[in-house]
Amino acid sequence: MSIDNGWLSLAERIDSPHYHARASSEDINLLVIHNISLPPGKFGGNYVSDLFTGKLDPNVDPYFKDIYQLRVSAHCLIRRDGHIIQYVSFDDCAWHAGVSQFQTREKCNEFSIGIELEGTDDIPYTDKQYQQLSLLTSILKIHYKDIADNIVGHSDIAPGRKTDPGQAFDWQNYRNMLKQFKH
């Protein structure tokens, strides 16, 4: 797996219209881990991709009526089976963080990469997700060196507003898996 012009090789590519150009890709110094499931607590299907591309049908599920008009995206989604979908070039700003702050900087979208895990705060993530997230993180660290010491959950940059990736995310397991990819 490698990154070419901001795009991950071997990932499925589904372009999202919900992004904007970064002032500079040299400013990227934060990796934000999220979770998402649509409808909440349900896995599989194309609903996350539909949301990130502005195509979510509000009539499919009552929950969708409240979110179908959101203009959100992430750089990548890692599904339960480890399949990776990329929606936005890493060199551009995906709209994943919302109102957020890391250290003294606000508007984290401007300097971060957002990775969604298909999951919820309280259902354990799969081994394949940890493996793919660790591999992806190691590749991102090669291209965007400043993220190495700045990997956080959405809850860390939007406390009180967001809780993901939640208590089910095993940070120690993730950190241990990252060690196998030392460069």
MARRO-202448 format. One line per field, with one value per residue (C-alpha): z, y, x. Coordinates in nm, 3 decimals. Example, Ala and Ser with C-alpha at 12.3 -4.5 7.8 and 13.67 -1.06 7.14 Angstrom:
REM residues 2
w = 0.780;0.714
v = -0.450;-0.106
u = 1.230;1.367
//
This chain:
REM residues 183
w = 0.000;-0.086;-0.133;-0.474;-0.517;-0.193;-0.283;-0.122;-0.360;-0.315;-0.155;-0.321;-0.435;-0.408;-0.457;-0.215;-0.309;0.061;0.088;0.010;-0.085;0.192;0.210;0.225;0.263;0.458;0.744;0.810;1.164;1.314;1.263;1.397;1.450;1.433;1.419;1.216;1.149;0.951;1.068;1.415;1.534;1.194;0.977;0.605;0.315;0.136;0.366;0.493;0.136;0.046;0.333;0.240;-0.125;-0.059;-0.184;0.137;0.082;0.376;0.314;0.382;0.761;1.000;1.132;0.784;0.777;1.032;0.861;0.486;0.414;0.613;0.413;0.579;0.472;0.593;0.413;0.459;0.601;0.726;0.714;0.960;0.714;0.675;0.333;0.294;0.100;0.036;-0.028;-0.021;-0.111;0.199;0.049;0.072;0.374;0.441;0.654;0.947;1.259;1.282;1.564;1.707;1.871;1.905;2.152;2.070;1.710;1.607;1.289;1.288;0.934;0.809;0.940;0.999;0.831;0.937;0.940;1.013;1.150;1.080;1.435;1.749;2.080;2.259;2.009;1.981;1.654;1.448;1.425;1.053;1.130;1.373;1.121;0.839;1.061;1.181;0.828;0.700;0.993;0.926;0.561;0.655;0.898;0.610;0.398;0.677;0.938;1.186;1.264;1.434;1.778;1.715;1.687;1.869;1.882;1.769;2.136;2.211;1.973;2.036;2.403;2.524;2.165;2.036;2.202;1.920;1.869;2.212;2.496;2.263;2.081;2.220;2.208;2.356;2.095;1.821;1.958;1.989;1.630;1.511;1.655;1.398;1.123;1.257;0.966
v = 0.000;0.348;0.704;0.868;1.229;1.204;0.878;0.540;0.260;-0.053;0.140;0.166;0.525;0.696;1.072;1.294;1.649;1.740;1.874;2.178;2.237;2.276;2.585;2.347;1.971;2.046;2.164;1.816;1.718;1.535;1.202;1.180;0.843;0.831;0.573;0.561;0.320;0.383;0.333;0.360;0.021;-0.146;-0.248;-0.315;-0.154;0.166;0.418;0.572;0.620;0.763;1.014;1.114;1.165;1.351;1.065;0.935;0.860;1.002;0.752;0.438;0.479;0.728;0.830;0.939;1.215;1.407;1.363;1.322;1.689;1.698;1.787;1.563;1.330;1.157;1.075;0.702;0.446;0.111;-0.139;-0.428;-0.668;-0.435;-0.299;0.061;0.323;0.663;0.962;1.262;1.304;1.330;1.653;1.810;1.887;1.631;1.760;1.519;1.716;1.990;2.239;2.118;2.213;2.040;2.199;2.572;2.530;2.535;2.400;2.066;1.982;2.228;2.030;1.675;1.348;1.179;0.801;0.647;0.295;0.122;0.077;0.224;0.347;0.023;-0.264;-0.399;-0.326;-0.616;-0.740;-0.661;-0.299;-0.265;-0.425;-0.195;0.114;0.035;-0.021;0.294;0.496;0.374;0.480;0.818;0.875;0.834;1.099;1.330;1.293;1.538;1.316;1.055;1.210;1.351;1.068;1.129;1.030;1.261;1.289;1.442;1.735;1.785;1.693;1.708;1.705;1.376;1.043;0.841;0.618;0.529;0.299;-0.002;0.129;-0.044;0.226;-0.004;-0.274;-0.009;0.134;-0.216;-0.297;0.028;-0.086;-0.364;-0.099;0.099;0.260
u = 0.000;0.129;0.007;0.022;-0.095;-0.290;-0.466;-0.411;-0.326;-0.536;-0.822;-1.160;-1.205;-1.542;-1.504;-1.694;-1.797;-1.769;-1.415;-1.204;-0.843;-0.589;-0.374;-0.076;-0.040;0.278;0.053;-0.093;0.004;-0.295;-0.471;-0.826;-0.996;-1.375;-1.651;-1.968;-2.252;-2.568;-2.831;-2.675;-2.552;-2.595;-2.302;-2.267;-2.445;-2.356;-2.522;-2.196;-2.075;-2.414;-2.386;-2.030;-2.129;-2.456;-2.675;-2.832;-3.201;-3.403;-3.683;-3.475;-3.459;-3.623;-3.279;-3.172;-3.435;-3.224;-2.887;-2.934;-2.859;-2.535;-2.227;-1.970;-1.693;-1.380;-1.062;-1.116;-1.356;-1.231;-1.515;-1.558;-1.389;-1.089;-1.191;-1.077;-1.272;-1.116;-1.343;-1.109;-0.742;-0.524;-0.390;-0.738;-0.960;-1.230;-1.517;-1.491;-1.401;-1.664;-1.618;-1.289;-0.962;-0.626;-0.390;-0.429;-0.547;-0.913;-1.077;-0.897;-1.014;-0.754;-0.457;-0.582;-0.661;-0.987;-1.025;-1.365;-1.399;-1.727;-1.843;-1.993;-1.858;-1.951;-1.911;-1.556;-1.377;-1.246;-0.889;-0.894;-0.986;-0.695;-0.459;-0.568;-0.573;-0.220;-0.093;-0.264;-0.128;0.225;0.197;0.051;0.340;0.585;0.412;0.295;0.568;0.420;0.120;0.341;0.294;-0.053;-0.305;-0.633;-0.996;-1.274;-1.370;-1.028;-1.075;-1.449;-1.499;-1.855;-1.979;-1.833;-1.753;-1.599;-1.414;-1.555;-1.465;-1.468;-1.160;-0.851;-0.583;-0.319;-0.380;-0.360;-0.033;0.114;0.020;0.178;0.511;0.533;0.546;0.842;1.027
//
